[in-house]
Amino acid sequence: PGGTFLIARNGHIVYEKSFGEIAGRPFKNDDLYRLASMTKAVTSVAIMQLVEQGKVNLDAPVYDYIPAFKDQVVLDEFNPADSSYTTVPVEKPVTIRNLMTHTSGIVYGSFNPGKLMAVYEKFDMNVGFSHEEWTTEEWINRLAEVPLAHQPGARFSYGLNMDVMGRIVEVISGQKLDQYFKEYIFDVVGMPDTYFYLPESKFNRLAPVAIKVNGAYQSADNLGMGALVDYPKQGPRDFFAGGAGLTSSIIDYTKFIETLVEGGGDLLGKEAMAEMTKDQLPVVINDYENYPKGSDGSFALGFQLYQDKPTKKSPKSPGTYEWSGYFNTQFFIDPQEQMVFVGMTQIGDFQGGNFWNGMYELIYDGLQ
């Protein structure tokens, strides 16, 4: 159905265009988009700011900051007849680094049909964007009670890890996550259109979400994962999802990642940036020597990391880091080319691999 797309190189925007529509509403350059998991990059920067200040130790147990994570257990046997289960103790505690690399054993229940979805449902944990009753503290303390999918460090398992990190930002700073982000990231970079919950004056700029029904796209209302499509309009609340809750404009988000490609700018020092963007899996995976290495690269602190030589299928330079969002938003940061890309669509059931890969080929072909 369309969206908004932007490329910047050497600090200058070289392409910015919106096209398409949903239910007769055209996309515009100043639309506000649900970032979903592109929120994780912002939370990663917030944590690394606290690491720089000596307030967070990447290798400390999570329970040093949130006591509810003491004495966690791992899912063992599961009975599908009644969703009962048994557990075993953790062999070692989950660390901050485990959370930032998704190697903790905390997952997204809603992305794992079967026993994990059933266990998360027992705890009302199939939540990702917002909740009308819980605070962030209540949510994360409840999450600490859910059995881990595997022993910490056993493997990469994508999940609610950065939401725990968002709560740690609150604990250490003494501020709500939205307040911390505004003071130490949004106001520093100049991001006036980025929020967990939009002010009413900006409701009309929120892009609609589309899903495909009988072969045609139409506006969606219900997302699942504990939220309606209009969750950005449902504030104020004290629930801030550090893994998926932000809404932003393409210009705001570009300003944020431009700061990273420039070496951290006013957000982070070079040492913290280097740690955040290096391969972390050899450090956090228990048996890395025998761990299957993925063709799409490795993982840094909050980002997928490309390390192989570019190919036609994957033309990004070694050292490129990136992530995406549930509504088919994408970004990448290519330090070698001094280039960033942000693509904003709002499609609820579209994986879009061929679409994005084709776009990346065009972008890199244009550099020749």
Residue pairs with C-beta under 8 A, 6 or more apart in sequence:
1 20
1 21
1 22
1 210
1 217
1 345
1 347
2 18
2 19
2 20
2 21
2 22
2 26
2 27
2 345
3 18
3 19
3 20
3 27
3 33
3 207
3 343
3 344
3 345
3 346
4 16
4 17
4 18
4 27
4 28
4 29
4 31
4 33
4 250
4 343
4 344
5 15
5 16
5 17
5 18
5 250
5 341
5 342
5 343
5 344
5 359
6 13
6 15
6 16
6 250
6 251
6 254
6 341
6 342
6 343
7 13
7 14
7 15
7 16
7 339
7 340
7 341
7 363
8 14
8 254
8 258
8 339
8 340
9 337
9 338
9 339
9 340
10 338
10 339
11 258
11 262
11 338
13 254
16 29
16 250
17 29
18 26
18 27
18 28
18 29
18 31
19 27
20 26
20 27
21 27
22 207
22 208
22 209
22 210
22 217
22 218
22 219
22 346
23 208
23 210
23 218
23 219
25 208
27 207
28 205
29 250
29 251
30 193
30 205
30 249
30 251
31 205
31 206
31 207
31 249
31 250
31 344
32 193
32 198
32 202
32 205
32 206
32 207
32 232
32 247
32 248
32 249
33 207
33 247
33 248
33 249
33 250
33 327
33 329
33 344
33 346
34 129
34 206
34 207
34 209
34 231
34 232
34 247
34 325
34 326
34 327
34 329
34 346
35 244
35 246
35 247
35 248
35 253
35 325
35 329
36 128
36 129
36 244
36 325
36 326
36 327
36 329
37 243
37 244
37 323
37 324
37 325
37 326
38 246
38 253
38 323
38 324
38 325
38 329
38 331
39 162
39 241
39 242
39 243
39 244
39 245
39 246
39 325
40 162
40 242
40 243
40 244
40 302
40 323
41 256
41 257
41 260
41 302
41 303
41 323
41 331
42 181
42 185
42 242
42 246
42 256
43 162
43 165
43 166
43 169
43 242
43 243
43 302
44 100
44 162
44 165
44 276
44 301
44 302
44 303
45 185
45 256
45 260
45 267
45 268
45 276
46 165
46 166
46 169
46 180
46 181
46 184
46 185
46 242
47 56
47 96
47 100
47 165
47 168
47 169
47 301
48 268
48 272
48 273
48 275
48 276
48 301
49 184
49 267
49 268
49 272
50 56
50 169
50 172
50 173
51 57
51 58
51 272
51 275
52 268
52 269
52 271
52 272
55 172
56 65
56 96
56 168
56 172
57 64
57 96
58 95
58 96
58 97
58 100
58 275
58 301
59 95
59 96
59 97
60 95
60 96
61 69
61 93
61 94
61 95
62 69
62 93
62 94
62 95
62 96
62 98
62 99
62 104
62 164
62 168
63 69
63 70
63 93
65 96
65 168
65 171
65 172
66 140
66 141
66 144
66 164
66 167
66 168
66 171
68 140
68 141
68 144
68 145
69 93
69 94
69 144
69 164
70 93
71 89
71 90
72 90
72 93
72 94
72 144
72 147
72 148
73 87
73 88
73 89
73 90
73 147
73 148
74 87
74 88
74 89
74 90
74 105
74 147
74 148
74 149
74 150
74 151
75 85
75 87
75 115
75 116
75 119
75 147
75 148
75 149
75 150
76 85
76 86
76 87
76 88
77 85
77 86
78 84
78 85
78 115
78 118
78 119
79 85
80 114
80 115
80 118
83 115
83 118
83 119
83 121
83 122
85 115
85 119
85 147
87 147
90 148
90 151
90 152
91 151
91 152
92 151
92 152
92 153
93 152
94 104
94 105
94 106
94 148
94 152
95 152
95 284
96 165
96 168
97 280
97 283
97 284
97 301
98 104
98 152
98 153
98 161
98 284
99 106
99 161
99 162
99 164
99 165
100 161
100 162
100 165
100 280
100 301
100 302
101 156
101 280
101 281
101 284
101 299
101 300
101 301
102 156
102 157
102 158
102 159
102 161
102 299
103 152
103 153
103 154
103 155
103 156
103 157
103 281
103 284
103 285
104 148
104 152
104 157
104 159
104 161
105 148
105 149
105 150
105 151
105 152
105 154
105 157
106 143
106 146
106 148
106 149
106 157
106 159
106 160
106 161
106 164
107 116
107 120
107 149
107 157
107 158
107 159
107 160
108 120
108 126
108 128
108 158
108 159
108 160
109 116
109 117
109 119
109 120
109 121
109 125
109 126
110 117
110 120
110 126
110 128
110 224
110 225
111 158
111 159
112 120
112 149
116 149
117 126
119 146
119 147
120 126
120 146
123 142
123 143
123 145
123 146
124 142
125 142
125 143
125 146
125 160
126 224
126 225
126 226
127 139
127 225
127 226
127 227
128 160
128 163
128 225
128 226
128 227
128 241
128 243
128 244
128 326
129 223
129 225
129 226
129 227
129 231
129 241
129 244
129 245
130 196
130 197
130 226
130 227
130 231
130 234
130 237
130 239
130 241
130 245
131 139
131 226
131 227
131 237
131 239
132 234
132 237
132 239
134 142
134 239
135 238
135 239
136 163
136 166
136 167
136 170
136 176
136 177
136 238
136 239
136 240
136 241
136 242
137 167
137 170
139 163
139 167
139 239
140 163
140 164
140 167
143 160
143 163
143 164
149 157
149 159
150 157
151 286
153 284
153 285
153 286
154 285
154 286
155 285
155 291
156 281
156 285
156 299
160 243
161 243
162 242
162 243
162 302
163 241
163 242
163 243
163 244
164 242
165 242
165 243
166 177
166 240
166 241
166 242
166 243
167 177
167 242
169 175
169 177
169 180
169 242
170 176
170 177
170 180
170 240
173 180
175 183
176 238
176 240
177 196
177 240
177 242
178 195
178 196
178 197
178 240
181 194
181 246
184 267
185 191
185 256
185 267
186 192
186 194
186 252
188 266
188 267
189 252
189 255
189 256
189 259
189 265
189 266
189 267
190 255
191 248
191 252
191 253
191 255
191 256
192 252
193 202
193 205
193 248
193 249
193 251
193 252
194 246
194 247
194 248
194 249
194 252
194 253
194 256
195 202
195 232
195 235
195 246
195 247
195 248
196 232
196 235
196 237
196 240
196 241
196 245
196 246
196 247
197 232
197 233
197 234
197 235
197 236
197 237
198 206
198 232
198 233
198 235
198 247
200 233
203 233
205 249
206 230
206 232
206 233
206 247
207 344
207 346
208 219
208 220
208 229
208 346
209 219
209 220
209 223
209 229
209 327
209 346
209 347
209 348
210 217
210 218
210 219
210 220
210 346
210 347
210 348
211 217
211 218
211 220
211 347
211 348
211 349
212 349
212 350
217 347
219 229
220 229
220 348
221 228
221 229
222 228
222 229
223 229
223 231
223 348
225 326
228 234
229 348
232 247
239 245
244 325
244 326
250 342
250 344
253 331
253 342
254 340
254 342
257 331
257 333
257 340
257 342
258 340
259 265
259 266
259 267
260 267
260 268
260 273
260 277
260 333
261 333
261 334
261 335
261 338
261 339
261 340
263 270
263 273
264 270
264 272
264 273
268 276
275 301
276 300
276 301
276 302
276 303
277 300
277 301
277 303
277 305
277 319
277 321
277 335
278 300
278 305
279 298
279 299
279 300
279 305
279 307
280 298
280 299
280 300
280 301
281 288
281 291
281 298
281 299
282 288
285 291
295 308
296 304
296 306
296 314
297 304
297 305
297 306
297 307
297 308
298 304
298 305
298 307
299 305
300 321
302 323
303 321
303 322
303 323
304 321
304 322
304 323
305 319
305 320
305 321
306 314
306 316
306 317
306 318
306 319
306 320
306 321
306 322
307 318
307 319
308 314
308 318
309 318
310 316
310 317
310 318
310 364
312 361
313 357
314 357
314 360
315 360
315 361
315 363
315 364
315 365
316 322
316 332
316 334
316 360
316 364
317 334
317 335
317 336
317 337
318 336
319 334
319 335
319 336
320 332
320 333
320 334
320 335
320 336
321 332
321 333
322 330
322 331
322 332
322 333
323 331
324 330
324 331
326 348
327 345
327 346
327 347
327 348
328 345
328 346
328 347
328 350
328 351
328 352
329 342
329 343
329 344
329 345
329 346
330 341
330 342
330 343
330 356
331 340
331 341
331 342
331 343
332 340
332 341
332 360
333 339
333 340
334 340
334 341
337 367
339 367
341 360
341 363
343 356
343 359
345 352
